[in-house]
């Protein structure tokens, strides 16, 4: 966040049991441990973040949490990583749409993340602005202003290649309707 001049907010998700041990192992063997070092949803924003919430959508078989953020311009964001089982992920997403629209309270909304669904459903007023495999970006009250770009998964930090995600990040410019 500091390097990009952004504010950051996160919401702890799954794989946080025995977190100090997992984190120590992940620091020593990051390529082996990956997300087992502790999971979180994170939002970086160059606009001020004025509110954050989270909602637990499932506890079993694995905890699933959605992050809700409101930006200084009123835009609402929902960031989420769905269950790996399609019926569970579809149920979580349906519940999240209801909660996220209530959080937005009529303001523009962006709902995005690794939904673990190839063909996710959304309310009729939602626009599907970006997708790659199971990663999706939806918007309500906003539209894409440019083509979706795929970014590199790796960066070099202090001479060492670091994998930012096991997914290719998507970048899409958006504006309010």
Secondary structure as UniProt FT lines:
FT   TURN            2..5
FT   STRAND          7..12
FT   TURN            17..18
FT   HELIX           19..28
FT   HELIX           30..33
FT   HELIX           34..37
FT   STRAND          40..45
FT   STRAND          49..58
FT   STRAND          64..71
FT   TURN            72..73
FT   STRAND          76..81
FT   HELIX           86..104
FT   TURN            105..106
FT   STRAND          109..114
FT   TURN            124..125
FT   STRAND          127..132
FT   TURN            133..134
FT   STRAND          135..140
FT   STRAND          142..144
FT   STRAND          149..150
FT   STRAND          154..157
FT   TURN            158..159
FT   STRAND          160..163
FT   STRAND          170..171
FT   STRAND          174..176
//
